[in-house]
Amino acid sequence: MDNNDIELFCTTEQKTKDELVSLLVKGGISYLEKWEKISIFKRRDYGGAKELCVIYVNGNQKEKALDILREYNAEKAAENRRRASAAKRRRERKAEDE
């Protein structure tokens, strides 16, 4: 790890890590991936996970990496809103049918 590296994000979810790393690579961002063990006493704070993946990027690429992270988070938020809306419509139709 370089003195100029900064922590971009951390996650316990492999899928999230894979998606974000893929976007970083596509964006030409170099990164460092470190897996840290989660103490048995702190696992409840991390949903029972045993490891935490921490992704670092070079400080010179910070802004571009943050843009990628913001875009990813916005897409996930929109996806969650669509799912919630679809679930609400299903519940409403079910209530009408009863």
C-alpha positions as CSV (number, residue, x, y, z in Angstrom):
1,M,0.0,0.0,0.0
2,D,1.3,3.4,-1.0
3,N,1.2,6.5,1.3
4,N,-1.0,8.2,-1.3
5,D,-3.7,5.4,-1.3
6,I,-7.1,6.2,0.2
7,E,-9.9,4.0,1.3
8,L,-12.7,4.2,-1.2
9,F,-15.2,1.7,0.3
10,C,-15.6,-1.4,2.3
11,T,-18.1,-4.2,2.1
12,T,-18.9,-7.6,3.4
13,E,-20.7,-8.6,0.2
14,Q,-18.8,-10.4,-2.5
15,K,-21.3,-9.3,-5.2
16,T,-21.0,-5.7,-4.3
17,K,-17.2,-5.9,-4.3
18,D,-17.1,-7.6,-7.7
19,E,-19.5,-5.1,-9.3
20,L,-17.6,-2.1,-8.0
21,V,-14.2,-3.5,-8.9
22,S,-15.4,-4.2,-12.4
23,L,-16.5,-0.6,-12.7
24,L,-13.2,0.7,-11.4
25,V,-11.3,-1.5,-13.9
26,K,-13.5,-0.3,-16.8
27,G,-12.9,3.3,-15.6
28,G,-9.1,2.8,-15.7
29,I,-8.8,3.1,-11.9
30,S,-6.1,1.0,-10.2
31,Y,-7.1,-0.3,-6.8
32,L,-5.8,-2.3,-3.9
33,E,-8.1,-4.9,-2.3
34,K,-7.5,-6.0,1.3
35,W,-9.5,-8.5,3.3
36,E,-9.7,-8.0,7.0
37,K,-10.9,-10.5,9.6
38,I,-13.8,-9.3,11.6
39,S,-13.5,-10.0,15.3
40,I,-16.1,-12.4,16.7
41,F,-17.2,-9.6,19.0
42,K,-17.9,-7.2,16.1
43,R,-19.6,-9.6,13.7
44,R,-23.1,-8.6,14.8
45,D,-22.3,-5.1,13.5
46,Y,-21.5,-6.6,10.1
47,G,-24.4,-8.9,9.7
48,G,-22.5,-11.9,11.0
49,A,-19.8,-11.6,8.3
50,K,-16.3,-13.0,9.1
51,E,-14.4,-10.8,6.7
52,L,-14.5,-7.2,5.4
53,C,-13.2,-6.2,2.0
54,V,-11.6,-2.8,1.9
55,I,-10.8,-1.2,-1.5
56,Y,-8.2,1.5,-1.7
57,V,-7.4,3.8,-4.7
58,N,-4.6,6.1,-5.4
59,G,-5.3,9.6,-4.2
60,N,-4.6,11.0,-7.7
61,Q,-7.6,9.0,-9.0
62,K,-9.8,9.8,-6.0
63,E,-12.3,12.1,-7.8
64,K,-12.8,9.7,-10.7
65,A,-13.2,6.8,-8.4
66,L,-15.7,8.7,-6.2
67,D,-17.7,9.5,-9.3
68,I,-17.9,5.8,-10.2
69,L,-18.9,5.0,-6.6
70,R,-21.6,7.7,-6.6
71,E,-23.0,6.5,-9.9
72,Y,-23.1,2.9,-8.6
73,N,-24.9,3.9,-5.4
74,A,-27.4,6.0,-7.4
75,E,-28.1,3.0,-9.7
76,K,-28.6,0.7,-6.7
77,A,-30.9,3.2,-5.0
78,A,-33.0,3.5,-8.1
79,E,-33.1,-0.3,-8.4
80,N,-34.3,-0.6,-4.8
81,R,-37.0,2.0,-5.4
82,R,-38.2,0.1,-8.4
83,R,-38.4,-3.1,-6.4
84,A,-40.2,-1.4,-3.6
85,S,-42.7,0.1,-6.0
86,A,-43.3,-3.2,-7.7
87,A,-43.8,-4.9,-4.4
88,K,-46.3,-2.2,-3.4
89,R,-48.3,-2.7,-6.6
90,R,-48.4,-6.4,-6.0
91,R,-49.7,-5.9,-2.5
92,E,-52.3,-3.5,-3.7
93,R,-53.5,-5.9,-6.5
94,K,-53.7,-8.7,-3.9
95,A,-55.8,-6.5,-1.6
96,E,-58.1,-5.6,-4.4
97,D,-58.6,-9.3,-5.3
98,E,-59.6,-10.2,-1.8
